[in-house]
Amino acid sequence: MQEIEAAGLPPPAANQLELHPRCTKPELLAFMAAKGILPIAYSSLAPLSNWRLGQQGGKTDASRAEASPVADIAARQRVRPRHLSPL
């Protein structure tokens, strides 16, 4: 972002970045807000535990064993969890 600004180019209208409760990036969000750049989150609802090779995932064995509310709803609706969509 600062390189774009230093080059005299107009700022983007939005910036897609990893953003979820475990990765909040407050400094970057404050910078973007000051420049009027909207954040677009990816990996915000269901981050994969193995998407970065060699890094520890966010889920522990205990949390993997817990019942998932999404799985419970899907079972009641007789669909797979991936077929559920937030309204």
Kinemage of the C-alpha trace (Angstrom):
@kinemage 1
@onewidth
@group {chain A} dominant
@subgroup {mainchain}
@vectorlist {calphas} color= white
{ca met a 1} P 0.000 0.000 0.000
{ca gln a 2} L 2.759 2.409 0.905
{ca glu a 3} L 4.587 1.573 -2.345
{ca ile a 4} L 1.475 2.425 -4.343
{ca glu a 5} L 1.172 5.708 -2.457
{ca ala a 6} L 4.900 6.502 -2.896
{ca ala a 7} L 4.591 5.913 -6.648
{ca gly a 8} L 1.845 8.525 -6.842
{ca leu a 9} L -0.743 5.991 -7.940
{ca pro a 10} L -4.348 6.176 -6.752
{ca pro a 11} L -5.172 3.897 -3.838
{ca pro a 12} L -7.232 0.785 -4.496
{ca ala a 13} L -10.899 0.883 -3.557
{ca ala a 14} L -10.500 -2.373 -1.629
{ca asn a 15} L -7.826 -4.788 -0.452
{ca gln a 16} L -8.348 -8.533 -0.012
{ca leu a 17} L -6.495 -9.909 2.983
{ca glu a 18} L -6.613 -12.782 5.455
{ca leu a 19} L -8.929 -11.560 8.170
{ca his a 20} L -10.636 -13.570 10.912
{ca pro a 21} L -10.776 -13.594 14.728
{ca arg a 22} L -7.302 -15.134 15.001
{ca cys a 23} L -5.787 -12.750 12.448
{ca thr a 24} L -7.168 -9.239 12.949
{ca lys a 25} L -4.354 -6.994 11.596
{ca pro a 26} L -5.449 -3.827 13.454
{ca glu a 27} L -2.554 -1.664 12.213
{ca leu a 28} L -3.205 -2.498 8.575
{ca leu a 29} L -6.948 -1.977 8.984
{ca ala a 30} L -6.344 1.423 10.600
{ca phe a 31} L -4.037 2.427 7.729
{ca met a 32} L -6.601 1.275 5.171
{ca ala a 33} L -9.416 3.125 6.962
{ca ala a 34} L -7.378 6.334 6.965
{ca lys a 35} L -6.920 5.982 3.204
{ca gly a 36} L -10.542 5.030 2.523
{ca ile a 37} L -9.647 1.489 1.408
{ca leu a 38} L -12.251 -1.168 2.197
{ca pro a 39} L -11.095 -4.553 3.537
{ca ile a 40} L -12.291 -7.754 1.870
{ca ala a 41} L -11.692 -10.801 4.056
{ca tyr a 42} L -10.725 -14.217 2.821
{ca ser a 43} L -10.439 -17.265 5.064
{ca ser a 44} L -12.857 -15.546 7.418
{ca leu a 45} L -15.462 -18.229 8.151
{ca ala a 46} L -13.776 -21.614 7.882
{ca pro a 47} L -9.982 -21.419 7.732
{ca leu a 48} L -8.316 -24.686 6.870
{ca ser a 49} L -5.984 -26.097 9.501
{ca asn a 50} L -3.385 -27.194 6.943
{ca trp a 51} L -3.381 -24.438 4.317
{ca arg a 52} L 0.185 -23.357 5.124
{ca leu a 53} L 2.690 -26.169 4.884
{ca gly a 54} L 4.890 -26.492 7.921
{ca gln a 55} L 2.729 -24.331 10.181
{ca gln a 56} L 0.600 -25.415 13.100
{ca gly a 57} L -3.095 -25.163 12.337
{ca gly a 58} L -5.556 -23.348 14.550
{ca lys a 59} L -7.449 -26.492 15.507
{ca thr a 60} L -6.293 -28.836 18.226
{ca asp a 61} L -7.196 -32.519 18.457
{ca ala a 62} L -9.665 -31.629 21.221
{ca ser a 63} L -11.400 -28.960 19.145
{ca arg a 64} L -11.609 -31.314 16.162
{ca ala a 65} L -13.392 -33.851 18.368
{ca glu a 66} L -16.025 -31.316 19.511
{ca ala a 67} L -19.401 -31.364 17.805
{ca ser a 68} L -19.734 -28.710 15.138
{ca pro a 69} L -22.897 -26.583 15.118
{ca val a 70} L -22.703 -26.512 11.325
{ca ala a 71} L -22.476 -30.308 11.191
{ca asp a 72} L -25.450 -30.569 13.558
{ca ile a 73} L -27.586 -28.275 11.386
{ca ala a 74} L -26.528 -30.106 8.231
{ca ala a 75} L -27.467 -33.454 9.793
{ca arg a 76} L -30.903 -32.138 10.761
{ca gln a 77} L -31.401 -30.831 7.205
{ca arg a 78} L -29.998 -34.065 5.725
{ca val a 79} L -27.399 -32.214 3.653
{ca arg a 80} L -23.611 -31.925 3.766
{ca pro a 81} L -22.164 -29.000 5.761
{ca arg a 82} L -20.722 -27.443 2.589
{ca his a 83} L -24.243 -27.110 1.191
{ca leu a 84} L -25.298 -24.731 3.951
{ca ser a 85} L -25.142 -21.068 3.081
{ca pro a 86} L -25.412 -18.039 5.381
{ca leu a 87} L -28.291 -15.734 4.502
